[in-house]
Amino acid sequence: MRNFGERGEGGAALAVYRDGHKVVDLWGGALDPGEHCGEPWSEDTAVMVRSVTKGLAAAVLHLLHQRGQLDLDAPVGTYWPQFKANGKERVLVRHLLSHRAGLPALDVPLTPEQALDGVSGPRALAGQAPVWQPGTDHGYHAHTYGWLVSELVARASGGRTVGRLFAEEIARPLGLDLWIGLPQEIAASGRVARVAEAEAPAPLEQGVLRLRPKRTVTDAYADPESPTRRAFAAITPPPDENDPAHRAAELPASGGIGTARSLARFYAALIGPLPGARRLFTPATLTQARSEESSGPDRVLVVSTRFGLGYMLHGPACPLLAPGSFGHPGKGGSLAFADPESGTAFAYVTNTLHRSVTSDPRPQALVRALRTVVAG
C-alpha cells in the first residue's frame, strides 16, 4: 500500500510464483492513471510493459536455438545477408542479444508510423555502420533491439514473426495473457489499461538513498548527440503508446502487453515445470540465457550494467532477488525476473510511468520485501 500512498502509484499488479506455484497475486488502483477515482484495475487487467518485452522476445530466440534452428555463434549475416553491409560481417547473433552489436541508435530516426511497419527499422539497421567494433563493448539497444531481433527471427524461422512464435509456442500452451502485438479482440475488451508518464514524488523514507540521477547520467539524457539520447530517440517524435495501432504492432523491444500474473508464470516456466505444463528452457538453455555476456560501464545507460543473452542480470543498476536472478525491467517501472536457485518468479506492472529506466523504487520495495521472505 505504500506504493500507492507514498510512491505515486496509479494502477498496478504484482505476482510471484514459487516452485511452479502462484503464491502472490495482487492488484489495485485505477485502469486509467489520470482518473484515480475512475474504473478500477481488475483481476485480468493487462498493461504495456515496455522493455520487459525484451525478455519475452529473447525466449523465442533461445527456443529456436534449442531446436537447432538458430546458432548463437553464427554471424547475423548467415541468416540475413543484407545485414553484412558497412563492417557488420562479424556481428554474431549473441552480440544482438547482449547489446554488443554497436547499433544502439539510428543515423536517421524513424517516425512512429515507420517504427510499426516491420520494414523500415530492419532496413535502416542493415545499411548502417556500427558505432563501435561489435563484440568489444556494450550499450543498451533500447529500440533497435526489437528490429534486429524481429528480422533475425523471421529469417531463421522461415517467415514466422516474433509475436506469432511467442503466441503459438509460449503464450497459448501456458495459458498466458501476454502478447507481442495485441489481438483485436483483446483491444476491444476494455481489459488493457492506459499508460501515462508521471512525476514520482520525493521519497519520504528516512535514511534511504534518494534515487536521483548522477550528473553524468542527467547530462547524457539532455545531450541530443549523446548515445543515450539518440538510442531512446530512435523513434521521433515519441509514439503514443495508447494508440491502438501501436498496441497492435509487434515491437519486441518495448511493445509487450500482459498481466503480472502471466509474466510471473512465463518466468516460472523458464526455470522449471508448472502443473500441467512443461518447462520452456532445458537446463543448458537456462544456463546459456543467464550467463554473463556484458558487464561494466554501459555506453548508453551511463551506469554499470550486466547482461546475459537477452536478459538483464542482477547488479547495482538493476537489483533483482539474488546474484543468479535474470529478467528485464521496463522504462517507467515494470519489472519481471526469475531466480532459479530459489525457484522464484516475480512480476510487477504499472500504468503510471516514472522516469526510471532500470531501478524504480516501487518494484524495488517489493523485491526487498520478497528477498526478506525468501531468505527467512
N, C-alpha and C positions, 0 to 999 in steps of 0.2 A: 504493500500500500504506500510505502514511502516514495516509490517511483511516481505515483500519481500526486501525492501531496507535496513533494519537495523537488522532484526532478523533471517536472514539466511534461509528464506523460499524458497523452490524449486517448489513445486506444492501443491495446497491446495484448499479447498472449505469450504464455510460457508452457513448455512441455519438456519432460525429462523421461527417458527410458533407462532402465537398469536391467542388465542381463536379458534383454529382449522383451521386457515387460514395461508398460507405461506406468509410471509411479507418480507423475505430476502432470496435471492438465488444467491450466488456469487461464482465464481471460477476463477482460474488463475494459471499461471506458467507452468511448463513442466511436461509431463507424466512420464519422467524418470528424477529423481533428479540429475543424473550425466550429463545430457545433457540440460543445461539451454536454449539452442537455438534449442532444438530438437522439437519433436511433442508436441503441446500444450495440456494442460489439457482441456478437453471439458466438455460440459454440463452434459454428462452422465458418466463421468469417475468415476470409483469405486476404492477403495484402502483398503488395510488391516488396521484394526483399533485396533489391539492388544486387550488390556484388556477392551476396550469399549464393547467388545463381552460379557463380564460377565453380563452386564445389559440386553442384549438380551436373554441370557440363563435363567437368573432369571425370566424373564416374563413367560417363559414356565412352570417353577415350580409353579409360582403363579396361572397360569390358571388351572393347574392340581388341585391345592388346591381349587380354586374357584368352580371346578366341583365336588369336593368330592373324587377325585382320589388320593390325597396325603394329609397326615396330617403333618403339620409342627412341631407339638409337639410329634410326634411318634419317637421312636428310628430308626435310619437308618437301623438297622438290621431287622426291621419288613419287609422291602421290599427287603433287600439284606443280607441274613443270614450269608454269608461268612465274612461280614464286622465286625461281633461281636468279632472277634479274638483279642487277646492281649489288653484287657482292654477297648474295644470300645463299650461295650454293651449299655452304657448310652449316646452315642453321638446321639443327636437329629438332625432331618432334619434342623431345624433352625440354629443349630451350623455350618452346612456346608455353609449356605448362609451368615452367619455373621462372617466368618473367625475365629470361636471359636472351631473348631474341634481338634486343636492341631496337624494337619497334613500338615504343610506348605511346607515340603521338603520330599524327598525320601531318604531312607537309601542307596539305590543304584540308582544313576540317570539313566534315560532311554536314549538310543541312539535316534537320530532323527527318525530312522525307527520304533523303538518300540513306540515312542510317538504317531505315526499315526495309529497304528494297532487296536486301540479300545479295546485291551485286556490287554496289559502289564501294563498300568497305573492303572486301577481299581484293577487288581490282586495284584500289589505291595502295594497299599493303604489298601486293605482288610487285608493283612497279617501283616501290620506294627503297632507298638505301637505308641500312641500319645506322643508328646514331652512335653506336659503339660496336666493337667487334663481338659478334654473337658468341655467347658462351663464356665471356671473360668477366662479366659483371651483371648485376640485376637491377631492375627498376620496374615498378608496378605498372602493368599494362591495363589501365583502368577500363578503357573501352575497347581497345584494339584486340585484347584477348578474345573477345567474343567473335569478331570477324575472322580472326586466324583459326580459332577452333572450329567454327561452323563450316568453313570451307574445307578444312582438313578432314573433318568427319564425313562430309558429303563425298569427298573424293575417295576416302578409304572404304566407305560402306556401300558404294555403288549408287549414290544419289539420295540416300535417306538423310534427313536433316537431324540436327541435334535434338530439336523438340520432339520430332516423331520417334526417334530412338528412345529418348527418355520416357515418353509416354508408353510405348509398346513394351519396352524391356525392363523398365523400372517402376514407373508410377502405377500402371494398371495391375501388374502382378502383386504389388504390395498394397494396393488399395489406397494410394496416396492422393490427397487433394493438393497437387503440386504440379505446376505447368511451366514450361518454357514456350510461351505462346499460348495466351489464354483462349480456350474454346468459346465460341459464340454463346453456347447455352449457359456457360458459367458466367460470362459477362452480363447476360440478360437476367441472371438470377437475383441480382442485388446483394450477393454474398461478398463482393470484393470492396474492401474499404478504400476510401480516398486517402492519398498521402499528401502531406504538406510540410514545407520547411518551417521550422520554428526556432526561436532563440531559446537556448537552455538557460534555466535560472541559475544564479550563482549558487554554489554548493553551500549547504547550511552546516555540514558536519565540521566539528572542531578537530583539528589535528589530521585532517585528510588532505592529501596532496590535491591542490587545485589543478584541474586539467586544462591549463592554459597553454596554447601552443608556444614552443620556443620561438625566439625571434627569427631564427633561420627558416623555420617552417612557415611562419607568417609571411616572411619576405618571398619565399618560393611561390606561395599561392598568389601573392599580389603581383609578381613579375610576369607580364604576358609572354615573355620569351623563355621563361624557365621550363624545364621538362615537366615539372609539376603542373603548372598552369596549362601547358599545351596538352598533356595527357588527359586531363579532365575536360578540356575544351575540344576534344576530338569530334564532338557533336556541337555545332554552334549555329544558332543560339541553343541553349539548353532545351531539351524536349519537354513537352507536357506529359508527365508520367501518368496522368489520369485520362489521357486521350485514349479512346477505345482502340484506335489503330496502333498506338504504342504498346498497349497491353497485349494485343493480338500478335504482334511481331515476335519472331524468335530472336531474342537478344541474349546469347549465352553469357555475356559479361555482366548484365545488370537488369534483365527484364523478367526474372522468375517471379511467379506469384504462387502463394500457397499458405497453408496454415502452420502454426508452430507444431502442432501435433504430427503433421505429416513430415515436416523437416526432421523432427527428432526421430521419427520412425525410419526415415531414409538413412540417417546416420547410424541408427541401431542395426540396420540391415547390412551396412558396410562392414561391421565388426563382428557380427555373429548372427545365428539364425533367429527368426521370430516364430512364435506359434503359428503353424500353418504356412510358413514361408521360408524359403532358403536364404542363406546369406548371399550377398551380392559379390563380395570380393573373396577370392581364395586367400589363404594366409600369405602367399607370395605376393599377390597383388596388393594386399593391405600394407605389407612391409614396403613395397615399392612406392605406394602413394604417399606415405608419410615420412620417408627417408629424406633427410635434408639435402636439397639441391642448391639453395641460395641462402646466404646468411651475411649480415653486416649492413653497412650503410646502403640505403635504397636510393637510387638516383632520382626517383620520382617522389616518394613519400618523405624523403629527407630525415628519416629515422632508421634505426636498425631493424630490419625485418628478417623473418625466416620463412622459407617456402619449401614445401615438398613438390610433388608433381601435381599441380592444380590446387593445392591446399596450403593455406597459411598454417604455420606451426606455432606452438606455444612460445611466447617470448615477451620481452618488455613492451613492445609496441602493440601486441595483441595477446594479453594474458588469457589462457584457456584454463582448463581444470588442472592439468599436470604436465610435466615435460613431454610425455608421449602423446598428448592430445593433438588433433588435427581438425581443421574445418575452415570456415571463412566468415569474416564479418561483412556487413553491408554498410556503405557510407550512409550515415544518418542514424544508425542504431541497431539494426537487426544483427543477429549472430547465431550460428549453428556450428556444432562440432561433435566429435566423438572422442572418447578416451578408452582405448582398448584395454588397458591394464585394469581399470575399474569396471569395465563393461557398461560405461555410461554414455548416453547420447543426450545432448542439450539443444534446445532451440528457443529463441526469443524473437518475436517480431513486433514491429511497431508501425503506426501510421504517422507518427509525429517525428519528423526527421531533423535531428540536430546536426551540428557541424562536424561531428566526429567522423573519422574515416575508419580507424581500426580499433578504437577503445572507448566506447561510450559508457558513461557512468551507470546508466540504467541496467544493461545486461551485466556489467562488471559487478554490481552489487549482488545480483542474483548468483553469479558464478562464485563469488566469495562465500555466500551462504551455502551453496552446494558443496564447495570444497570442504567446508567445516563438517557437513553431514557425512560425506564420503570418507573423510579422514577419521571421523569419530567412530 
